[in-house]
Amino acid sequence: MALRSFALGFPEAREDFPWGERVIKVGKKVFVFMGLGDGGLLLSVKLPESHIIALMLPFAEPTGYGLGKSGWVTARFDSQERPPEQMLCEWIEESYRAVAPKKLVAVLGEGGRPVSAKK
């Protein structure tokens, strides 16, 4: 899964499986929930800057459990849909920047991608 690899390319990112769900964390904080829902991709990220625009998309909705009030957005795709990978990578980066400690975000610089995720 390219999105998983992209997310794990950020400084100190690691995979965990709390509650039986795949998440990507930085430190103790989750910045991506991802898995398979209804046979397709399910991805939740924190979008403090772009959540209003993201929620205009037909596949996006506020994340449940009250997280939507804090800017978390869930994107759902069925198995026949091709997710917009570039946009989802941008969302993952925004989520990382929102959750990660400032010292790790500084490593990325302005608009920078993690070294392992550059094409």
N, C-alpha and C positions, 0 to 999 in steps of 0.2 A: 504494500500500500504506500504510494508515493507521499501522501499527506502525513502518514505516520513517520516516515523517514525524515520528511521536512521538519516536523515538529521536534523530533529527537535531535536535530542538528543544532538547536539553540544551546547556548552555554548552560551547562549543568541541568539540562532537561533529562528526565528519566521517565520510564513507563512504570505504571502501577495498576493494580486491579482491585481497588476498593469496591465494595458493594457488588462485586462480580462484573464490573464495567471496566473497559480499558480507558485509562486517563493518562495524560502526559502532564507531569508536574515539573516545577522548578522549585527547589527546596521542598517545603511541605504544601505548597499551593498548586492547585490544579489550574492549568491554562487551556487545556483541551479535553473534552469528553468525546470519545469516538467509539463507534461500534456499528453493528448491523441491526437495523430496525426494519421490520416488515420485508426482509430480504434485500434491503438496499442500505446505503450509507446513512449514518446518523452522526452529526457533528455538532457540538456545542462549544462556543467560545465567548469570551468577554470582549465586547466591542464598545468601550466607553465613548469613542469618537464617531463611529459609523453605524451604531445600532439602529438609529431611526431610518437611515437609508436601507440598511440590510432588511429591515422588517417590511419593506415595500415589495420585496421579491416573493414570488409565489411559493417558494420552497422553504421560506424562513418564518419563524415564529418565536415569541419570547420563550425562553427556557423555563421549564416548570420548577416547582418547589420554591417559588418566590425569587429565583435567580434572575428572571427577566426584568425585575424592578431595578436590578443593579447593572443592567446593560448586557446581560448574557442572552445570546441568540442561538437557537437550534435550527440547523438546516437538515432537511430530510429529502432523500432521493430514493426512488424505487430502483429495483435492479435493472430496469431498461433505460434509465436515465444516465447520461454522462455528466457527472458533477463538474461545475466550472472550477477546475483545479487551481488555476492561477489566482482567482479571486479568493478561494478558500485558503490558499497559502498566505495571502495578504491578511485575511482575518486571523489566521493562526499567529502571524507576527504581531498584529495589533494586540491580541490577547496576551501573548508573551510579554510584550512591553508594558501592559497594564498590570500584570501580576508579579513579574520578576523584580528582584531588588535592583535599585538604581545602578549599582556597580556593575551588574551583569548587562543591563540595558546599555550602559556606556560603552561596553565592549563592541556593541553592534554599530554604534555611530548613527548618524542620520540616515534613515531609509536603508540601512545595511541589512543584509541577510547573513545568517550564520555561514561560516566558511564552507561547511559540508553540504549546504543546500544550494550553493551557487552553481549555475549551469555553465 
